[in-house]
Amino acid sequence: MVESASPSPRIFTAALVVIGDEILSGRTQDKNIAQIASWLGVQGIRLREVRVVADDTDAIVEAVNTLRLRNDYLFTTGGIGPTHDDITVDAIAQALGVPVVVHPEARQILSDYYASRGSELTEMRLRMARVPEGAGLIPNRYSGAPGIHWGNIYIMAGVPMITAGMLDALTGSLEGGLPVLAETVGCWVGESEVAQLLAQTEKDHEGVSIGSYPFFREGRTGSNFVIRSTDAEQLAACVTALSAALEAMGRDPVLGGI
Amino acid sequence: MVESASPSPRIFTAALVVIGDEILSGRTQDKNIAQIASWLGVQGIRLREVRVVADDTDAIVEAVNTLRLRNDYLFTTGGIGPTHDDITVDAIAQALGVPVVVHPEARQILSDYYASRGSELTEMRLRMARVPEGAGLIPNRYSGAPGIHWGNIYIMAGVPMITAGMLDALTGSLEGGLPVLAETVGCWVGESEVAQLLAQTEKDHEGVSIGSYPFFREGRTGSNFVIRSTDAEQLAACVTALSAALEAMGRDPVLGGI
């Protein structure tokens, strides 16, 4: 409690809308939530909420307009390709109340990309140069078609490798706060045996949260306790206190987790 | 269009709320969205929307109350263990406006489970017998603590193996509609080359949707086209038409996908 005299650092939040029937049908295992969450953490931005919606204009509009207003940043993945089921740009433009226009630089990028492959920028491929009016571009080092940046909204590809390239291009360009630091203490103990200890230890350390993640391996019960804080000293004190308490119970805590 | 004289079959929808800081921090790759989506498909129920929320009462209440009212079913995963960060039951009871009570059968299950392991039902473990008043239980064949069923809400574990066991216990007990049938046609073609063909083929087949999923492998561009319908005849006709059109372009369609 002594440290709480200093002002709380500002927290930056982001939301993510994953757009795609293929996730909701179970055909495709989403990989973008975890990779965007991890990337945001490094930027000092917390992913606060995610929605997965169908390739459906109303669903996209509702999610985008709710989440962009209550978070510092909104990311979307999916639905920016050249086919009829790629409706993300139109839906977001509708959500924002702006027209869809062809972005001259995006058109040039696509034209160069297809020319370098001995092919042409057809009408359907030109769809990938369409953006909500007023947008900037996010470079795509893999497949030409750029991502789109409009206000606090970042419109990204659905294919995880392409998304990763776009995140890489954005690294360092978004304002964030203090990154959340995390340490894991693993232990061969059922979480229910130490539930009260965890609650008390969290209470004793200002600004620290402890998550408990049980597992079953080779017939044994164990748990990983993930301790998170933006304050390195409080984090270290909490790790020390929890480890000492587990040792006092005759359990071997494993720093870094099991 | 000839077939449309028959009445449209009723569509059953579900939503899913994934509860857990560990998903939003990127620490844990979610596996429950895909497995619940696939399971629902077999029951004739469509997963229409998913939200991932933090271990935060307000976030859970908002998601649960929005989604339970506009879908036939609502599933949740995560936050039903014995520790301080397991707040799902309390949050959902708050959303429903009912008190939390200890379910006698759940207490017995847990008591027997721990007795069989030479241990006891402590106060913290008893937390796992707490349910929103009026709830039924979902059997958990792996770790004792049951899932919870209240109205159209199904409250499940977060650990994917335990979730899978709970889904298995529910198999066949939820009313669904016609299952969505799907066929995949793969082709070594960039989706932008066939975008117009896809749009036209979808338009030509009532009640059929075509999703286009491009990929890059071994330096080559290909796409899988996933054709979905509840009507087996329309589905087959669409697969045949698309395959014939790809062949006419000199491309080899691969039934089942690449």
Interface residues (C-beta under 8 A of the other chain):
Chain A: V18 D21 E22 I23 L24 S25 G26 R27 T28 Q29 D30 K31 I33 A34 Q35 I36 A37 S38 W39 L40 G41 R46 L47 R48 E49 V50 R51 V52 V53 A54 D55 A59 G81 P82 T83 H84 D85 T122 E123 M124 R125 R127 M128 Y142 S143 V159 M161 V180 A182 E191 S192 E193 A195 Q196 L198 A199 E202 S209 I210 G211 S212 Y213 P214 F215 F216 V226 R228
Chain B: V18 D21 E22 I23 L24 S25 G26 R27 T28 Q29 D30 K31 I33 A34 Q35 I36 A37 S38 W39 L40 G41 R46 L47 R48 E49 V50 R51 V52 V53 A54 D55 A59 G81 P82 T83 H84 D85 T122 E123 M124 R125 R127 M128 Y142 S143 V159 M161 V180 A182 E191 S192 E193 A195 Q196 L198 A199 E202 S209 I210 G211 S212 Y213 P214 F215 F216 V226 R228
